[in-house]
Amino acid sequence: MDSRQQKHIANRLKVLKSRFIERLEGELVDLEKLARRLDDGTASAEELLSCSQRLHQLAGSAGTFGFPELGQCARDIEKRFKGFLGRDPEQGSTQEPDVLELSSGLWALISMANAQGPELAGIANVSSPEMPDPDSHGMQVRLLMITDGDRYDQLETLSSDLKRYGFDVLVSELAEFGGTAGKLPDTVSDYSAIICHYLEVDKVADVVTGIDVDPYRSFPPILCVGHEDGFQSRYRVADYGGRAFFPEPIDLPELVERIESLVEERVAGLQARVMIVDDDQELAEHYCLVLESVGVKARAVSDPLVLMEELHSFEPELLLMDIELGEYSGVALARMVRFQARWLSLPIIYLSSEDDPERQLKALSGGADEFLVKPVSDDYLIRSVKMRCHRARQLSDLMNRDSLTRLLKHSLIKQEVERERVRCRRGGYQAATVLLDIDHFKRVNDTWGHGQGDVVIRTLANLLRNRLRESDAIGRYGGEEFLVVLPQCDARAACALVQRILESFRELEFAVADTVFKVTFSAGIAQLNDFDDGDQAIEAADRALYAQKRGGRNGVTVYHPGL
């Protein structure tokens, strides 16, 4: 066996182990839920049977992937479950001690997974990422401004304004690249977006698109600014591939929001989650490898009997499924998936050699959305998956995010508080929640109008999204209130972080006609580990917030029992 083959096999083993860890993430979440239901006496016989089957799988696979102790623990608990399930249901008096024993066994298994160390550090529901420098943000938005010498000062001023939002901005003259693709470094694809004057969009587009890089690594979106508005100006930008045009005077909050929207769209294209259901294991594995080669997380399922279990574990954004799966029909499986409201919006695409349009249409009526006819080229598969996952994510955002700020809605951000409280308690790390409220917001609406009030709300939302990490959750809690969840962050670090954001926010200027005004906010912080319920933590943060309001606003207060 030559070195290339050895390297390939080693890489495949790493991929298989990574898949196991991803599956284990979902398993631990579900096992924890069952443990809680055992504790409060609401677990059903069906749930116990399902848990026994999952433990059996874990017992057989954990050792193979380097976690023998975890596998042995799962095997021991599985035996207890089988013993319990074999008892006579009428013997209620003897069941309670067994239920407690099962619950304690599951908690022991979860604790063992937490103690596995760096091998399982990537499991989001077990351990969260380390807290970076307080000035850093999740998306690492880097902007490249390209201009000719005549417009350098104009973009330099815009650069200063954007830096207040936490963007990393570089202003560079087109002449530095010699106006040719060969002079422009390949690292331009490392930038999040490119901004130029609309009159220069043709030169910039020619330079950027002339770089020979990985065809699946998309180029940064181009945004244009300029003093002239009208059909011809906008058409020029669109004709050369520009994604947005902002005439002067530039609406800075809107520009910031558009930049972040385009950056999120570009990044999301590399983070899709796809499940492939096909009884041809080699073909399914091939599809997985092709998708994983461009950053898409893919999982193959060859046994329809475990489809629902795998769906809940992996939570895909797209389901690719053959219509003939041995004795099972993909059409019937698609219809069965739709039984659960959770999967009503999941895009299902058939992958099949069936090329009869009438039969395809009949199959689609069963609950799927589209047909891809085998054989499917690797390139077509990649582009199809990315496009459809992007569309699915857009629809999901419409349902789950606030229309004004694009932040999580009230109910969802509250759920995130409780989820992180459970995670930090289980993982033994610190986490905080922050409640922010814009100061004197009614005065802003009464003085400048509700439209300008919306601008202020959007501006703070954009600033929070850009200055916080991807692992942090941000939601619009109320009209002018925001709720933030900070994993791996104690109250002291959270206070310093929010104070820095406040300093940036109060420097921003809002212009109405010839008048300029500034706004501040107040914030309250609570340590999630200190509470037994997410609502209690939010209430504590709220009390700290109003203590800050009473103390003069424009600041940050950390909750303590005396408030």
Buried (B, 14 or more C-beta within 10 A) or exposed (E): EEEEEEEEEEEEEEBEBBBBBBBBBBBBBBBBBBBBBBBEEEBEEEBBEBBBBBBBBBBEBBBEBBBEEBBBBBBBBBBBBBEBBEEEEEEEEEBEEBBEBBBBBBBBBBEBBBEBEEBBEEBEBBBBBEBEEBEEBBBBBBBBBBBBEEBBEBBEEBBEBBEBBBBBBEBBBBEEBEBEBEEBEEEBBEBBBBBBBBBBBBBBBEBBEEBEEEEBBBBBBBBBBBBEEEEEBBEBBBEBBBBBBBBEEBBBBBBBBBBBBBBBBBBBBBEBBBBBBBBBEEBBBBBBBBBBEBEBBBBBBBBBEBBBBBBBBBBBBBBBBBBBBEEBBBBBBBBBBBEEEEBEEBBBBBBBEBEEEEEBEEBBEBBBBEBBEBEBEBEEBBBBBBEBBBEBBEEEBEEEBBEEBBBBBBEBBBBBBBBBBBBBBBBEBBBBBBBBBBBBBEEBBEEBEEEBBBBBBBBBBBBBBBBBBBBBBBBBBEEBBBBBBBBBBBBEBBBEBBEBBBEBBEEBEBEEEEEEBEBBBBBBBBBBBBBEEBEBBBBBBBBBBBBBBEEEBBBBBBBBEEB
